[in-house]
Amino acid sequence: MNILILTYGSRGDVQPYIALGKGLQGVGHAVTLATSDRFQGFVESHGLDYAYMSDDLLSIVDTDEGKDLLEKGSNLYEMIKRGLKIQKQVKPAQRALLHQSWDAAQDTKPDFIIFHPKAGAAPHVAEKLGIGCALVTPIPMMVPTKDFRFPIFPDLPLGDWYNRSTYHAIQFMINNVWKGYIKDFREALDMPPVKNFKFIKNSDGSDIPILHAHSEAVVPRPEDWPETAQVSGYLFLDEEQEWTPPQDLVDFLEAGPPPVYVGFGSMAGRDPERFAKIVVDALQEANLRGVIATGWGGLQADDLPETIFKIDQAPHDWLFPKMSAVVHHGGAGTTAAGLRAGKPTIIVPFFADQPFWGNRVHEMGAGPKPLMQKKLTAGKLADAMREATSNQAMIDTAAEIGCKIRAEDGIARAVDLIEEYALKL
């Protein structure tokens, strides 16, 4: 098959789809991945064809308003309020992405489309071309279930009906945000309007297949999901063999006990220096060695003590197994990498699904309670670091979960499911 993958967002929204694309390519399919042009080199370096999408929408995250959304949008009310504030910037960029998805399909002439939740043009492009599509998501956030609530809603002890109702509420909001975009987009493609638009439905009302790219060792598949919603396992892009660590990092790791990794990716907001100071003070208060990852717009730290080493970034599959614990923002991909390494995880959530992963890690016994970034202090972080590196039950649980995840092959399972979906057309 000729397969087009449409995805958009940060590196964490691109990397799993590169892994999936390589898996599909490995069994004989031709794969093109369309995403923001800031990731073109990343896509092509892994042997996949690239199709263009503008960086404009992603660049909004780099503005003060975008950073406010990341830093202060930790609950539903704040996300809606701050999201509405940047709508004037978002609308033209979002409309452009819809048409860039169509352009990518016109250029590549796919037989099947795989898409990220942020690439909502895909079902309509597939319909226009007369082909199938599947939604692949790293987060169990699209399909209603009684087992757990939608990630950004408060944790209320109201039972099954509440959990399911949170999904219906968020779907109502998503449908209302997207239906105007899709109405105009379908008109531009000379397609009939959708009478009852729903984001996870085809225009005829049938379910879009949804593949959840997480491990059932972390979130078991709910029994009340329809057959069209499946779980593949994580989509890891292993880069260890393609990366040579700097000698000073190797020397640091060999010079003492395993350190604690700390990195927040692009999530450090407007004041990365403040977060760096909290991290440095926490490591020193807990008397632990540390590796700080500065990342894309993340932590900034200079004049570090000899017990703390600063890196820009390093492949998680190489670095995390060498740590005693990992501290991060709770992105789906970083959470998966820490759990696969079998290390206790401390999550400092900023917004969206990150509190969900923080709570899930703690509920499993693989890490301390999540520490919301707005209330983060050096003392709280030091206490969590001490717990993660000294609580033997937590250390053993994290190691056991890591063994289960390493025994899975999420890419192979995802490839099988996608081929199955395509054969049903």
C-alpha positions in Angstrom: 0.0 0.0 0.0 0.9 3.6 -0.4 0.2 5.1 3.1 0.0 8.8 4.1 0.5 9.7 7.7 -0.8 13.1 8.8 0.4 14.4 12.2 1.0 17.7 13.9 2.3 19.1 17.1 5.5 18.9 19.1 8.3 16.3 18.7 6.2 14.0 20.8 3.4 14.2 18.3 5.7 13.2 15.5 8.1 10.7 16.8 5.7 7.8 17.4 4.3 8.2 13.8 7.9 8.0 12.4 8.3 4.7 14.3 5.0 3.5 12.9 6.0 4.6 9.4 9.2 2.7 9.6 7.3 -0.4 10.8 5.0 -0.1 7.8 7.9 0.5 5.5 9.6 -2.6 6.9 6.8 -4.9 5.7 6.8 -3.4 2.2 4.5 -0.4 2.3 5.4 3.0 0.9 5.1 5.7 3.5 4.9 9.5 3.4 4.7 11.5 6.6 3.2 15.0 6.5 3.9 17.4 9.5 5.3 20.8 10.3 8.3 21.7 8.3 10.4 22.1 11.4 10.5 18.3 11.5 11.3 17.7 7.9 14.9 16.7 8.6 13.8 14.4 11.5 11.3 12.6 9.2 13.8 12.2 6.3 16.6 11.1 8.5 14.6 8.0 9.3 14.1 7.1 5.6 10.5 8.3 5.2 9.2 10.6 2.5 8.1 14.0 3.8 5.1 16.1 2.8 4.8 19.8 3.7 2.7 21.3 6.5 3.3 24.9 7.6 4.9 25.7 11.0 2.5 28.6 11.6 0.1 26.9 14.0 2.9 25.3 16.0 4.7 28.7 16.2 1.8 30.1 18.2 2.9 27.9 21.1 6.1 30.0 21.1 4.2 33.3 21.6 3.4 34.7 25.1 -0.2 33.6 24.7 0.8 30.1 23.7 3.2 29.9 26.7 0.4 31.1 29.0 -1.8 28.2 27.7 0.9 25.7 28.5 1.9 27.2 31.9 -1.6 28.2 33.2 -4.1 25.9 31.3 -3.9 23.1 33.8 -7.7 22.7 34.0 -10.7 22.8 31.7 -11.8 26.3 32.6 -8.3 27.8 32.0 -7.8 25.8 28.8 -11.0 27.1 27.3 -10.4 30.7 28.5 -6.8 30.9 27.2 -7.6 28.9 24.1 -10.3 31.4 23.1 -7.8 34.2 23.6 -5.6 32.9 20.8 -8.4 31.9 18.4 -7.7 34.8 16.0 -4.2 33.5 15.4 -5.3 29.8 15.3 -8.1 30.0 12.8 -6.2 30.9 9.6 -3.4 28.6 10.5 -5.8 25.7 11.2 -7.7 26.3 7.9 -4.4 26.3 6.0 -3.5 22.9 7.6 -6.7 21.3 6.3 -5.8 22.3 2.8 -2.2 21.3 3.2 -3.5 17.8 4.2 -5.4 17.7 0.9 -2.3 18.9 -1.0 -0.2 16.1 0.6 -2.8 13.6 -0.5 -2.9 15.0 -4.0 0.9 14.7 -4.2 1.2 11.2 -2.7 -2.0 9.5 -4.0 -2.4 7.3 -1.0 -4.3 4.0 -0.6 -4.8 4.6 3.1 -4.4 7.5 5.6 -3.2 7.3 9.2 -3.8 10.5 11.2 -3.2 12.2 14.6 -6.2 13.8 16.4 -4.8 17.3 15.4 -5.0 16.3 11.7 -8.8 16.3 11.5 -9.0 16.8 7.7 -8.0 13.1 7.2 -11.4 11.4 7.2 -12.7 13.9 4.7 -9.7 13.6 2.4 -10.0 9.9 2.6 -13.7 10.1 1.7 -13.0 12.4 -1.3 -10.3 9.9 -2.5 -12.5 6.8 -1.8 -10.0 5.3 0.5 -9.9 4.3 4.2 -8.3 5.9 7.2 -7.5 5.2 10.9 -7.0 7.5 13.8 -3.8 6.7 15.8 -3.5 8.4 19.2 -1.1 8.0 22.1 -3.7 9.1 24.5 -7.0 7.2 25.5 -9.0 10.4 25.1 -11.4 9.9 22.2 -13.7 7.0 23.0 -16.1 7.2 26.0 -15.6 4.7 28.8 -16.9 4.2 32.4 -13.4 3.1 33.5 -11.8 6.6 33.7 -12.7 10.2 33.0 -11.4 12.4 30.2 -8.0 13.6 31.3 -8.6 17.3 31.9 -11.8 16.9 34.0 -11.6 16.9 37.8 -11.3 13.6 39.6 -14.7 13.3 41.2 -16.1 10.2 43.0 -19.3 10.1 40.9 -18.9 6.7 39.3 -19.4 5.4 35.8 -21.9 7.9 34.6 -19.6 10.8 35.4 -16.6 9.2 33.6 -18.6 8.6 30.4 -20.2 12.0 30.5 -16.8 13.8 30.5 -16.2 12.3 27.0 -19.5 13.3 25.7 -18.9 16.8 27.0 -15.5 17.1 25.4 -16.8 15.6 22.1 -19.5 18.2 22.1 -16.9 20.9 22.4 -14.6 19.3 19.8 -17.4 18.8 17.3 -18.4 22.5 17.7 -14.9 23.7 17.2 -14.2 21.6 14.1 -17.6 21.6 12.3 -17.1 25.1 10.9 -13.6 24.3 9.6 -14.9 21.0 8.1 -18.0 22.6 6.6 -15.8 25.1 4.7 -13.2 22.5 3.8 -15.7 20.1 2.3 -17.3 22.9 0.3 -13.8 23.8 -1.1 -13.5 20.1 -2.1 -17.0 20.1 -3.7 -18.2 17.5 -1.1 -21.7 17.4 0.3 -22.2 18.8 3.9 -22.2 16.4 6.9 -25.7 16.5 8.4 -24.6 15.5 11.9 -20.8 16.1 12.2 -18.9 14.1 14.8 -15.1 14.2 15.0 -14.7 10.4 15.4 -17.3 9.4 12.9 -17.3 9.2 9.1 -19.8 11.4 7.3 -22.2 8.3 7.0 -22.2 7.9 10.8 -19.9 4.8 10.9 -17.0 4.7 13.4 -13.6 5.7 12.3 -11.1 3.0 13.5 -9.1 4.3 16.4 -5.8 2.7 17.4 -4.5 3.6 20.9 -0.7 3.6 21.0 -0.2 2.9 24.7 0.5 -0.3 26.7 -2.3 -2.3 28.3 0.2 -2.7 31.2 -0.4 1.0 31.9 -4.0 1.5 30.8 -5.9 -1.7 30.1 -8.4 -1.6 27.2 -11.9 -0.8 28.6 -14.4 -3.5 28.1 -17.0 -1.0 27.0 -15.1 0.2 24.0 -16.4 -0.8 20.6 -14.5 -3.2 18.4 -13.3 -0.3 16.3 -11.2 1.0 19.2 -8.1 -1.1 19.9 -4.8 -0.9 21.8 -1.6 -1.6 20.0 1.1 -0.9 22.6 3.6 1.9 22.5 5.2 3.0 19.2 8.9 3.5 20.3 11.4 5.0 17.9 14.7 3.6 19.2 17.6 5.8 18.4 20.3 4.3 20.7 22.3 2.5 17.9 22.3 5.7 15.8 23.6 8.0 18.6 27.1 8.4 20.1 27.0 9.9 23.6 29.5 12.7 24.3 32.5 11.5 26.4 31.9 14.0 29.2 28.4 12.6 29.7 29.8 9.0 29.8 32.4 10.1 32.3 29.8 11.8 34.5 27.6 8.7 34.5 30.5 6.5 35.4 31.8 8.8 38.2 29.0 8.0 40.7 25.7 6.4 41.5 22.9 6.6 38.9 21.5 10.2 38.7 18.0 11.5 38.4 16.9 12.7 35.0 15.0 16.0 34.8 13.5 17.4 31.6 10.3 19.3 30.7 10.7 19.4 26.9 9.0 22.5 25.6 6.9 23.0 28.7 8.9 25.3 30.9 6.8 28.3 29.9 8.0 31.9 30.2 10.4 31.3 33.0 12.7 28.3 32.4 15.3 29.8 34.7 12.9 29.5 37.6 12.3 25.8 36.9 16.0 25.2 36.6 16.6 26.7 40.0 13.9 24.6 41.6 15.4 21.5 40.0 19.0 22.3 41.0 17.9 23.2 44.6 15.8 20.0 44.8 18.6 17.7 43.7 21.0 19.3 46.2 18.5 19.2 49.0 17.9 15.5 48.3 21.7 14.9 48.0 21.2 13.3 44.6 23.1 13.5 41.3 21.2 14.8 38.3 21.1 15.1 34.5 19.2 18.1 33.3 17.9 18.1 29.7 17.4 21.7 28.4 15.4 20.5 25.3 13.3 22.6 23.0 12.6 25.9 24.9 12.8 24.0 28.2 15.1 24.3 31.2 17.9 26.8 31.3 20.7 26.3 33.8 24.2 27.5 34.1 27.0 27.4 36.7 25.9 24.0 37.8 27.5 22.0 40.7 29.7 19.0 39.8 26.9 16.7 40.8 24.6 17.9 38.0 25.2 17.5 34.3 23.4 19.5 31.6 22.6 18.1 28.2 20.5 19.5 25.3 18.9 16.1 24.6 19.7 12.4 24.4 17.8 9.4 23.2 15.6 8.2 26.0 16.1 4.6 25.2 19.9 5.1 25.8 19.7 7.5 28.8 16.8 6.4 30.9 18.0 2.9 31.8 21.1 4.6 33.3 19.0 6.7 35.7 17.7 6.1 39.2 14.5 7.9 38.5 13.0 10.3 35.8 11.3 13.6 36.3 9.3 15.2 33.5 6.1 17.0 32.4 4.1 13.8 31.7 3.9 13.8 27.9 2.7 10.5 26.7 5.9 9.6 24.9 8.3 10.6 27.8 6.0 8.7 30.3 6.2 5.6 28.1 10.0 5.8 27.8 10.5 6.2 31.6 8.1 3.3 32.3 9.8 1.1 29.7 13.1 1.7 31.3 11.7 0.4 34.5 12.4 3.6 36.4 10.3 5.3 39.1 8.7 8.4 37.5 7.9 11.8 39.0 5.5 13.8 36.8 5.2 17.6 37.0 2.1 18.2 34.8 1.5 21.4 33.0 -1.8 20.8 31.0 -3.9 18.6 28.8 -3.3 14.8 29.3 -0.3 15.2 31.5 -2.2 15.1 34.9 -3.8 11.9 33.6 -0.4 10.2 33.1 0.8 11.6 36.4 -2.1 10.1 38.3 -1.9 6.8 36.4 1.8 6.3 37.2 1.1 7.0 40.9 -2.0 4.7 40.9 0.2 1.9 39.5 2.7 2.4 42.3 5.5 3.4 39.8 6.0 6.9 41.1 5.0 9.5 43.7 2.0 11.7 43.5 2.2 14.2 40.6 3.4 17.7 41.4 1.4 20.4 39.6 3.9 22.9 38.1 2.1 25.9 39.4 2.7 24.8 42.9 6.1 23.3 42.4 8.8 24.0 45.0 12.3 22.7 45.6 11.2 21.1 48.8 8.3 19.2 47.3 10.4 18.0 44.4 13.2 17.0 46.7 10.7 14.9 48.8 9.4 13.2 45.6 13.0 12.5 44.4 13.9 10.9 47.8 10.8 8.8 47.7 11.4 7.6 44.1 15.0 6.7 44.7 14.5 5.0 48.1 11.0 3.4 48.2 11.9 -0.2 47.3 8.3 -1.2 46.6 8.1 1.7 44.1 11.4 0.7 42.6 10.3 -2.9 42.2 6.9 -2.0 40.7 8.5 0.3 38.2 10.9 -2.5 37.2 8.1 -5.0 36.8 6.1 -2.6 34.6 9.2 -2.0 32.5 9.6 -5.8 31.9 6.0 -6.0 30.7 6.3 -3.1 28.3 9.6 -4.3 26.9 8.0 -7.7 26.1 5.4 -6.0 23.9 5.8 -5.1 20.2 3.4 -2.2 19.7 4.7 -1.4 16.2 4.1 -4.9 14.9 0.6 -5.0 16.5 -0.2 -1.5 15.0 0.9 -2.6 11.5 -1.3 -5.7 11.7 -4.3 -3.7 12.8 -3.8 -1.1 10.0 -3.5 -3.8 7.4 -6.6 -5.4 8.8 -8.5 -2.1 8.6 -7.3 -1.6 5.0 -8.5 -5.1 4.0 -12.0 -4.4 5.2 -12.5 -1.6 2.7 
